Amino acid sequence: MRHTLRAIDGEDETIAELEMIVGFYDDLAGEATRVANRLHGLLTQIHP
């Protein structure tokens, strides 16, 4: 879906905001993976 992408200006503030949002998303994705792995580990202890 290349037509939905557009170039952004090189404004430092905009780039910093986008990097913060992406970093927040990465943190949430990592936390979701950790929770799923923890749940999987606990469930396999109860019923392999």
N, C-alpha and C positions, 0 to 999 in steps of 0.2 A: 504494500500500500504506500508506495513511494509518493504518490500525489498528496498524501496527508501531511508529509513532512515539509518544513520550510526552514530556511536559513535564519539564524538569529544574529543580531548585531553583536559585536565584540565587547559589549558593555560588561565591565567586570562585575557589577552588582547583579545583573541578570544571570550570568554564568555562575556566580557564587550561590544564588538562590536555587538554581537548578541542581547544582552539585549537592546542596544540602537536602533537597527533596529526594534525589536519587540515593543518597547515603541513608536517609531515613527508611526508604523502601528496602534497601539491602539489609538493614538491621532487622526490619520486620520479617523479611523472608527467611533470614537466618534463625530468628527466634521461632518461627513457625516450624522450621525443619527440626530444631532442637526439641520442641515440644512433641512433635510427631515421633521422633526417635525415642524419646523418653517414654511416651505412652506405649510404643511398640515393645520396648524392653520390659516394662512392667507387666504388660499382658502376656508376654512369653514366659515370664516367671510363674504366672498363675496357671496358664494352660499352654504347654508347648505345642 
